[in-house]
C-alpha cells in the first residue's frame, strides 16, 4: 500500500468516527432529558398539591374550617310536582246553552273578581228573565188589588172573604217573584239590563289568571262546557310521593324544604295533607305542601324535590357542604398544608345542605378550605393544563 492510499483510508475513518459521534449525541441528550423529567414528575399516587401562601389565600377569599364531629340532620328527599291550588281554582261553566257574542278575556290574562270574561246569547235565559218580569208584574197587580180590597173591607163595602183572597193572591205572587229570582241566581244571572233578556255574562269568581280558554266568537256552547279555568297562583301545592316505609316520617304540620329540579330555587312550606291510601299503580301515598307564590316562580307542572327532616344524629367527621368538590370524577376536599393545599379524595355520607358527613379520607381536626373552594379547583385545572403543554 503506497503513501497516497494510506492517507485516503485514514481520512475516511475520521469522517466515519465524526458521523457516529453526531448520531449518538441526540440520543444521549434525550436520555438525559427523560431522566430529568422523571425526577421532576410527582410519584405515582401522590396527592395533587397547590402552592399558595397566606396572602394569596386571603386574596382569593378562601375561608378555612376544621373538620369536626357534629349533629347532622337526617334528610329524606322525595320527588314531587307543583300543582294548582284546587281550593283557589275554578272552572267557569255557563250553565245555559248559548252562542258566544263577545269575548273579553285572553289566555294568560290576569283578571279581578267580577271582571267580565265573555257574553253569551241564550234563549233559555230569555225565558227565565221573562218569567221573572211576569211574576213581578203580577205581584204589582196583586199588591194594588190587596190595597183596594183592604180599603173596601174597612169601609164595609166588600166582604172580608174578598180581602183574604186578595191577600192570598199577593202572597203567591211574591213567592213566584222570589222563585224566579232564585233560578236566575243559581245560573249566575240577575235581572236583565234594558231589553237584553238573552245576554248571559260570564264573570271571574275571584282574582286569578286565565289558565284555560275554550270558546271563540260565534261558537255554540253547551250548558256544561268548561269555557274558562281561573286559578289564583299566589298559592300553589307541591304534591309528592311517599313510599310506605317512610310514611311514619312524614307528618301533617311539619315544615319542609321544596327545591326546584330545573333551576336553583327553594322555599319552605308546611305539609297540609298526607294520603291514607296507596296508589294502585305507584304503591305510594300522596302528601301535599302549601307554598306561597307571590312572584309566580313556582309554575304548575314543575318537578321538585321535597326535603323532609326526619331527625338528628351525631357524625364523627363533618365538613361544610360547600367544601366538597369533584376532582377527576370523585368527591374531594382541599386540605390545608404548609405549602398551600392538597387534594384529598373522600367518601361522603349524609348531608343536610349545611353539613356533610365524611365516612373515609378525612380525620377530625384537619384544616380544609370551606368557602370558595371552587377557586382551588379552578387553579388545579390550570396546573393540569400547563403540565399537559
C-alpha positions in Angstrom: 0.0 0.0 0.0 1.5 3.3 -1.1 1.5 6.5 0.9 -1.4 8.1 -1.0 -3.8 5.1 -0.3 -2.9 5.2 3.4 -3.8 8.9 3.7 -7.2 8.3 2.0 -8.1 5.4 4.3 -7.2 7.5 7.4 -9.4 10.4 6.2 -12.4 8.1 5.6 -12.0 6.6 9.1 -12.0 10.0 10.7 -15.2 11.0 8.8 -16.9 7.8 9.9 -16.0 8.5 13.6 -17.3 12.1 13.3 -20.6 10.9 11.9 -21.1 8.3 14.6 -20.5 10.9 17.3 -23.1 13.2 15.8 -25.7 10.4 15.6 -25.2 9.2 19.1 -25.2 12.6 20.8 -29.0 13.4 20.5 -29.9 10.0 21.9 -27.8 10.7 25.0 -29.4 14.2 25.4 -32.8 12.6 25.1 -31.9 10.1 27.7 -30.7 12.8 30.0 -33.9 14.9 29.5 -36.0 11.8 30.2 -34.1 11.3 33.5 -34.7 15.0 34.4 -38.4 14.7 33.6 -38.8 11.6 35.6 -37.1 13.2 38.5 -39.4 16.3 38.3 -42.6 14.3 37.9 -44.5 13.5 41.1 -44.5 10.0 42.3 -47.5 7.8 41.3 -50.4 8.1 43.7 -49.1 11.3 45.4 -51.8 13.8 46.2 -52.1 16.8 43.9 -50.8 20.0 45.5 -51.5 23.7 45.1 -48.9 26.2 46.3 -50.4 29.2 48.0 -49.2 31.5 50.7 -51.3 33.1 53.4 -51.7 36.4 51.4 -52.8 34.6 48.3 -55.3 32.5 50.3 -56.8 35.7 51.8 -56.9 37.4 48.4 -58.8 34.5 46.9 -61.4 34.7 49.6 -60.8 31.1 50.7 -62.1 30.5 54.2 -60.6 27.8 56.3 -62.5 25.5 58.7 -61.7 22.4 60.8 -63.3 19.0 60.3 -65.1 18.1 63.5 -67.9 15.9 64.9 -71.4 17.5 64.7 -75.1 16.9 64.9 -76.4 16.3 61.4 -80.0 16.2 60.2 -81.3 13.1 58.5 -82.9 14.4 55.4 -85.5 12.3 53.4 -85.7 13.6 49.8 -88.8 12.7 47.9 -89.8 13.6 44.3 -92.8 15.8 43.7 -94.6 18.2 41.3 -96.1 21.7 41.6 -99.9 21.7 41.1 -102.7 24.3 41.1 -104.2 25.0 44.5 -107.6 23.3 43.9 -109.2 25.4 46.6 -108.3 28.5 44.5 -109.0 27.1 41.0 -112.4 27.5 39.3 -113.9 26.1 36.1 -116.3 28.7 34.6 -119.3 26.9 33.2 -122.2 28.9 31.5 -125.0 26.6 33.0 -127.1 27.5 30.0 -126.6 26.7 26.3 -125.9 29.7 24.1 -123.9 31.4 21.4 -120.8 33.5 22.1 -121.4 37.1 21.2 -118.3 38.7 22.9 -115.0 37.6 24.5 -113.2 39.9 26.9 -110.5 37.7 28.4 -107.5 36.1 26.8 -105.4 33.1 27.8 -102.8 34.0 30.4 -104.5 37.3 31.3 -104.7 38.3 35.0 -108.3 39.1 35.9 -110.0 40.6 39.0 -113.0 39.3 40.9 -116.2 40.1 39.0 -114.4 41.0 35.8 -116.4 40.3 32.6 -114.9 37.3 30.7 -117.4 36.7 27.9 -121.1 37.3 26.9 -123.4 34.6 25.5 -126.8 34.9 23.9 -129.2 32.3 25.4 -132.8 31.7 24.6 -133.2 29.7 27.9 -132.0 32.8 29.9 -134.5 34.9 28.0 -137.3 32.6 29.1 -136.1 32.8 32.7 -136.0 36.5 32.8 -139.4 36.8 31.1 -140.8 34.6 33.9 -139.3 37.0 36.5 -140.8 40.0 34.7 -144.2 38.4 34.6 -144.0 37.5 38.2 -143.0 41.0 39.2 -145.9 42.5 37.3 -148.4 40.0 38.8 -147.0 41.0 42.2 -147.5 44.7 41.5 -151.1 44.0 40.4 -151.7 41.8 43.4 -150.4 44.5 45.8 -152.7 47.1 44.2 -155.7 44.7 44.4 -154.9 43.9 48.1 -154.8 47.6 49.0 -158.1 48.2 47.3 -159.8 45.2 48.9 -158.5 46.2 52.2 -160.0 49.7 52.0 -163.3 48.3 50.7 -163.4 45.8 53.6 -162.6 48.5 56.1 -165.4 50.7 54.7 -167.7 47.7 54.9 -168.3 47.8 51.2 -167.0 44.3 50.3 -166.9 41.1 52.2 -163.8 40.0 54.3 -163.5 37.0 52.0 -162.6 39.2 49.1 -159.9 40.8 51.1 -158.5 37.5 52.2 -158.5 36.2 48.7 -156.6 39.3 47.6 -154.1 38.8 50.4 -153.6 35.2 49.3 -153.0 36.2 45.7 -150.4 38.7 46.7 -148.5 36.1 48.8 -148.5 33.7 45.9 -147.3 36.5 43.5 -144.5 37.3 46.0 -143.4 33.7 46.2 -143.4 33.5 42.3 -141.1 36.5 42.2 -138.6 35.1 44.7 -138.7 31.7 42.9 -137.8 33.3 39.6 -135.0 35.4 41.2 -133.5 32.2 42.8 -133.5 30.4 39.5 -131.5 33.3 37.9 -129.2 33.5 40.9 -128.3 29.8 40.5 -127.5 30.5 36.9 -125.2 33.4 37.9 -127.5 35.9 36.2 -129.6 38.7 37.5 -132.5 40.7 36.1 -132.0 42.0 32.5 -130.5 45.4 31.9 -132.7 47.1 29.5 -134.3 44.9 26.8 -131.3 42.4 26.6 -133.1 39.4 28.1 -130.9 36.8 26.5 -127.5 38.2 27.4 -125.6 35.9 29.7 -122.5 37.5 31.3 -119.7 35.2 32.5 -117.6 36.8 35.2 -114.5 35.8 37.2 -115.4 34.3 40.5 -112.1 35.6 42.1 -108.9 37.3 41.2 -106.5 35.0 39.3 -105.0 34.0 35.9 -106.9 32.6 32.9 -105.2 29.2 32.6 -107.6 27.7 30.0 -109.9 29.2 27.4 -112.3 27.0 25.3 -114.6 29.4 23.4 -114.5 31.7 20.4 -116.7 34.4 19.0 -119.8 32.9 17.3 -119.3 29.4 18.8 -122.3 27.5 20.2 -121.6 26.5 23.8 -123.3 23.7 25.8 -124.6 24.4 29.3 -121.9 22.2 30.9 -118.9 23.3 28.8 -115.8 24.3 30.7 -115.2 27.6 28.9 -112.6 29.2 31.3 -110.3 27.9 34.0 -109.2 30.6 36.5 -106.5 29.9 39.1 -105.2 32.1 41.9 -101.4 31.5 41.6 -100.5 33.4 44.7 -100.5 30.0 46.4 -99.7 26.5 44.9 -99.5 22.9 46.0 -96.4 20.7 45.9 -97.6 17.1 45.7 -95.0 14.4 46.4 -95.0 10.6 46.6 -94.2 8.9 49.9 -93.2 5.2 50.0 -94.9 3.0 52.6 -91.7 2.6 54.7 -91.4 6.4 55.0 -95.0 7.3 55.9 -94.1 7.4 59.7 -91.5 10.1 58.9 -93.9 12.5 57.1 -96.4 14.3 59.3 -99.1 17.0 58.8 -97.9 20.4 60.1 -94.2 19.6 59.6 -92.1 22.3 57.8 -90.2 21.0 54.8 -87.9 22.5 52.1 -89.1 22.4 48.4 -86.3 22.6 45.8 -86.8 23.1 42.1 -85.3 20.4 39.9 -84.7 22.6 36.9 -83.1 25.7 38.5 -81.7 26.9 41.8 -84.7 27.9 43.8 -86.1 26.7 47.1 -88.9 27.6 49.6 -90.2 26.3 52.8 -93.8 25.2 53.5 -95.9 23.1 55.8 -97.3 19.6 55.0 -101.1 20.1 54.9 -102.1 16.6 53.8 -100.9 13.0 53.9 -102.9 10.5 52.0 -104.4 7.5 53.8 -104.4 5.3 50.7 -101.7 4.0 48.4 -101.9 4.4 44.7 -102.7 1.2 42.8 -100.0 1.8 40.2 -97.4 3.6 42.2 -97.9 1.9 45.6 -97.1 5.3 47.3 -99.2 7.8 49.3 -99.6 11.4 48.2 -98.6 14.2 50.5 -99.0 17.9 49.9 -97.2 21.1 50.8 -98.8 24.5 50.6 -96.4 27.1 49.1 -96.7 30.9 49.0 -96.1 32.0 45.4 -96.1 35.8 45.3 -93.7 36.1 42.4 -95.3 33.1 40.5 -91.9 31.4 40.2 -93.5 28.0 41.2 -95.3 27.1 38.0 -97.7 24.2 37.9 -96.1 21.2 36.2 -92.6 22.0 37.6 -90.8 19.0 39.0 -89.4 19.5 42.5 -87.6 17.6 45.4 -89.1 17.8 48.8 -86.6 17.6 51.8 -88.2 16.2 55.0 -86.1 16.4 58.1 -86.6 13.2 60.0 -84.2 13.5 63.0 -80.8 14.4 64.3 -77.8 12.1 64.7 -74.0 12.5 65.5 -71.5 12.2 62.8 -67.8 11.6 63.7 -66.4 13.9 61.0 -68.3 16.6 59.2 -67.4 19.4 56.8 -69.3 22.3 55.3 -71.3 21.1 52.4 -69.9 23.8 50.0 -66.4 22.5 50.7 -67.0 19.3 48.8 -65.7 19.4 45.2 -65.5 16.8 42.4 -61.9 16.1 41.2 -61.3 13.6 38.5 -64.9 12.4 38.8 -64.6 11.7 42.6 -65.6 13.8 45.6 -62.7 15.5 47.3 -61.7 18.1 49.9 -58.9 20.6 49.7 -56.8 20.1 52.8 -54.5 22.9 54.2 -50.8 22.1 54.1 -47.7 24.1 55.0 -47.1 25.0 51.3 -50.8 25.5 50.4 -53.4 22.9 49.8 -53.6 19.3 48.6 -56.5 17.3 47.1 -57.8 14.7 49.5 -60.3 12.2 48.0 -63.1 11.4 50.5 -66.2 9.3 50.8 -69.2 11.5 51.8 -72.2 10.3 53.8 -75.3 12.1 55.0 -75.9 15.7 54.2 -78.4 18.3 55.5 -77.5 21.0 53.0 -75.3 22.8 55.5 -73.1 20.0 56.7 -71.8 16.8 55.0 -70.6 13.7 56.8 -67.2 12.3 55.7 -67.0 8.5 56.1 -63.5 7.9 54.8 -60.5 10.0 53.8 -60.5 12.8 56.4 -60.0 12.8 60.2 -61.4 15.2 62.8 -59.2 18.2 63.4 -58.0 18.6 59.8 -58.0 22.1 58.4 -59.6 22.4 55.0 -60.9 25.0 52.5 -64.6 25.6 53.4 -65.9 28.7 51.5 -64.8 29.4 47.9 -63.0 26.0 47.5 -64.0 26.1 43.8 -61.2 28.6 43.4 -58.7 25.9 44.2 -60.4 23.5 41.8 -60.0 26.1 39.1 -56.4 26.6 40.0 -55.8 22.8 39.9 -57.3 22.8 36.4 -54.8 25.4 35.2 -51.9 23.5 36.6 -53.0 20.3 34.8 -53.3 22.2 31.5 -49.8 23.7 31.9 -48.3 20.2 32.6 -50.0 18.8 29.5 -48.4 21.5 27.4 
